[in-house]
Amino acid sequence: MSETPLSPLEDAVLRNVLAMAGEGDGWLDLTRLCSMTGRMLPDVREAVHRLARRRLLFLDEKAAHTPRWMRFLLPEAAPARAPDRTPVV
């Protein structure tokens, strides 16, 4: 079974979320996406949820989302493991 291609709105939302989500520690004001795509907030929110169901975006389920703000989990947000600097004797 093949995946259906992204709609133009889903493609635009995905690209913009990936480009902007790092600016605010994963928090993103969806009205920015509305301005960039020319679509209404409910359409953008539904596109985000479709992308999350397809596992192309990951929402932070512990965050208190509002109709306007959502928090995305970003791969680089995982704490980097510090190298072991223990002197070798």
Backbone as CSV, one residue per row, in Angstrom:
resi,resn,N_x,N_y,N_z,CA_x,CA_y,CA_z,C_x,C_y,C_z
1,MET,0.846,-1.170,0.000,0.000,0.000,0.000,0.894,1.235,0.000
2,SER,0.665,2.147,-0.911,1.498,3.346,-0.994,0.864,4.493,-0.219
3,GLU,1.715,5.333,0.315,1.261,6.520,1.032,0.720,7.525,0.020
4,THR,-0.320,8.216,0.423,-0.811,9.276,-0.437,0.138,10.458,-0.332
5,PRO,0.327,11.177,-1.418,1.237,12.325,-1.367,0.668,13.428,-0.461
6,LEU,1.566,14.269,0.020,1.136,15.395,0.839,0.346,16.382,0.008
7,SER,-0.644,16.975,0.628,-1.372,18.056,-0.041,-0.457,19.288,-0.058
8,PRO,-0.749,20.268,-0.901,0.069,21.483,-0.896,0.126,22.153,0.486
9,LEU,-0.990,22.140,1.221,-0.990,22.729,2.557,-0.121,21.910,3.504
10,GLU,-0.242,20.594,3.482,0.579,19.750,4.350,2.063,19.938,4.044
11,ASP,2.406,20.014,2.779,3.798,20.218,2.388,4.315,21.553,2.938
12,ALA,3.528,22.613,2.775,3.934,23.928,3.266,4.050,23.948,4.781
13,VAL,3.105,23.310,5.469,3.143,23.262,6.935,4.378,22.495,7.392
14,LEU,4.642,21.340,6.806,5.788,20.530,7.198,7.092,21.310,7.015
15,ARG,7.262,21.916,5.865,8.491,22.670,5.590,8.670,23.820,6.571
16,ASN,7.601,24.544,6.838,7.701,25.697,7.718,7.887,25.300,9.174
17,VAL,7.226,24.239,9.613,7.429,23.777,10.992,8.883,23.378,11.179
18,LEU,9.422,22.621,10.249,10.812,22.190,10.370,11.772,23.373,10.330
19,ALA,11.433,24.400,9.581,12.299,25.572,9.487,12.205,26.477,10.709
20,MET,11.033,26.556,11.350,10.823,27.546,12.403,10.727,26.991,13.818
21,ALA,10.455,25.730,13.978,10.172,25.204,15.315,11.354,25.321,16.262
22,GLY,12.548,25.320,15.751,13.722,25.441,16.608,13.895,26.817,17.215
23,GLU,13.220,27.813,16.670,13.354,29.182,17.170,12.846,29.335,18.592
24,GLY,11.819,28.620,18.958,11.192,28.793,20.266,11.146,27.511,21.066
25,ASP,12.220,26.731,21.020,12.295,25.482,21.766,11.143,24.540,21.408
26,GLY,10.768,24.538,20.143,9.697,23.658,19.675,8.330,24.303,19.648
27,TRP,8.143,25.417,20.369,6.845,26.106,20.370,6.704,26.902,19.086
28,LEU,5.534,26.816,18.490,5.292,27.516,17.238,3.909,28.151,17.255
29,ASP,3.865,29.416,16.900,2.613,30.156,16.765,2.034,29.801,15.398
30,LEU,0.941,29.076,15.396,0.368,28.608,14.129,-0.149,29.741,13.255
31,THR,-0.368,30.921,13.833,-0.808,32.035,12.989,0.291,32.450,12.016
32,ARG,1.546,32.157,12.340,2.635,32.400,11.380,2.447,31.520,10.149
33,LEU,2.062,30.256,10.397,1.810,29.361,9.269,0.597,29.826,8.471
34,CYS,-0.398,30.360,9.170,-1.579,30.882,8.474,-1.173,32.007,7.535
35,SER,-0.321,32.905,8.022,0.132,34.027,7.195,0.935,33.542,5.995
36,MET,1.774,32.535,6.221,2.636,32.042,5.137,1.867,31.248,4.090
37,THR,0.815,30.549,4.521,0.083,29.689,3.588,-1.195,30.322,3.066
38,GLY,-1.658,31.395,3.730,-2.915,32.017,3.320,-4.133,31.201,3.711
39,ARG,-3.973,30.306,4.677,-5.072,29.441,5.103,-5.514,29.816,6.509
40,MET,-6.728,29.423,6.856,-7.296,29.723,8.168,-6.696,28.788,9.229
41,LEU,-6.743,29.246,10.474,-6.158,28.495,11.587,-6.707,27.067,11.702
42,PRO,-8.013,26.834,11.596,-8.492,25.439,11.687,-7.907,24.531,10.599
43,ASP,-7.716,25.074,9.392,-7.121,24.280,8.308,-5.676,23.915,8.629
44,VAL,-4.930,24.877,9.163,-3.527,24.640,9.510,-3.433,23.631,10.648
45,ARG,-4.276,23.782,11.670,-4.264,22.829,12.791,-4.572,21.413,12.315
46,GLU,-5.549,21.276,11.440,-5.900,19.949,10.916,-4.749,19.376,10.098
47,ALA,-4.061,20.206,9.317,-2.903,19.733,8.552,-1.809,19.242,9.495
48,VAL,-1.580,19.956,10.601,-0.591,19.522,11.591,-0.985,18.162,12.157
49,HIS,-2.252,18.001,12.505,-2.697,16.722,13.063,-2.584,15.582,12.048
50,ARG,-2.865,15.861,10.781,-2.693,14.823,9.750,-1.223,14.419,9.638
51,LEU,-0.323,15.416,9.671,1.103,15.119,9.596,1.567,14.326,10.823
52,ALA,1.002,14.639,11.970,1.352,13.893,13.190,0.854,12.455,13.101
53,ARG,-0.357,12.255,12.561,-0.873,10.890,12.404,-0.002,10.077,11.443
54,ARG,0.564,10.753,10.450,1.452,10.082,9.499,2.878,9.954,10.033
55,ARG,3.102,10.479,11.222,4.388,10.440,11.908,5.474,11.198,11.159
56,LEU,5.060,12.286,10.504,6.021,13.176,9.858,6.384,14.339,10.779
57,LEU,5.500,14.646,11.706,5.744,15.617,12.771,5.392,14.944,14.085
58,PHE,6.058,15.369,15.137,5.788,14.808,16.456,5.414,15.932,17.403
59,LEU,4.207,15.854,17.944,3.735,16.846,18.898,4.153,16.444,20.305
60,ASP,4.480,17.424,21.107,4.803,17.174,22.508,3.478,16.996,23.235
61,GLU,3.140,15.764,23.548,1.848,15.456,24.163,1.749,15.965,25.598
62,LYS,2.882,16.265,26.232,2.875,16.773,27.599,2.670,18.282,27.652
63,ALA,2.850,18.963,26.536,2.728,20.427,26.491,1.260,20.829,26.480
64,ALA,0.981,21.988,27.050,-0.386,22.522,27.078,-0.638,23.315,25.795
65,HIS,-1.050,22.623,24.753,-1.315,23.281,23.472,-2.554,24.156,23.590
66,THR,-2.578,25.215,22.805,-3.751,26.074,22.704,-4.178,26.053,21.243
67,PRO,-5.313,26.666,20.916,-5.685,26.698,19.499,-4.630,27.386,18.625
68,ARG,-3.832,28.281,19.225,-2.854,29.042,18.450,-1.433,28.495,18.573
69,TRP,-1.071,27.941,19.710,0.295,27.505,19.968,0.370,25.986,20.091
70,MET,1.406,25.394,19.464,1.666,23.965,19.584,3.159,23.778,19.794
71,ARG,3.497,22.702,20.483,4.917,22.402,20.701,5.257,21.111,19.992
72,PHE,6.315,21.185,19.211,6.775,20.049,18.428,8.044,19.493,19.039
73,LEU,8.193,18.181,18.994,9.432,17.542,19.423,10.365,17.523,18.227
74,LEU,11.557,17.999,18.447,12.540,18.084,17.383,13.664,17.099,17.644
75,PRO,14.185,16.464,16.611,15.258,15.486,16.826,16.463,16.082,17.543
76,GLU,16.828,17.301,17.206,17.997,17.904,17.835,17.699,18.392,19.251
77,ALA,16.455,18.312,19.693,16.111,18.740,21.042,16.523,17.717,22.084
78,ALA,16.830,16.528,21.637,17.283,15.513,22.585,18.630,15.944,23.137
79,PRO,18.825,15.825,24.442,20.098,16.263,25.007,21.249,15.457,24.436
80,ALA,22.241,16.175,23.983,23.417,15.511,23.430,24.220,14.915,24.576
81,ARG,24.729,13.779,24.335,25.510,13.118,25.358,26.932,13.674,25.336
82,ALA,27.375,14.136,26.487,28.716,14.695,26.582,29.746,13.589,26.437
83,PRO,30.826,13.882,25.730,31.870,12.852,25.592,32.518,12.580,26.946
84,ASP,32.941,11.350,27.131,33.615,10.968,28.370,35.032,11.532,28.348
85,ARG,35.321,12.410,29.276,36.628,13.051,29.339,37.435,12.556,30.546
86,THR,37.136,11.362,31.000,37.864,10.784,32.112,39.282,10.450,31.647
87,PRO,40.275,10.945,32.381,41.658,10.651,31.952,41.948,9.155,32.037
88,VAL,42.650,8.687,31.064,43.048,7.277,31.021,44.389,7.159,31.747
89,VAL,44.436,6.286,32.741,45.659,6.139,33.534,46.384,4.890,33.142
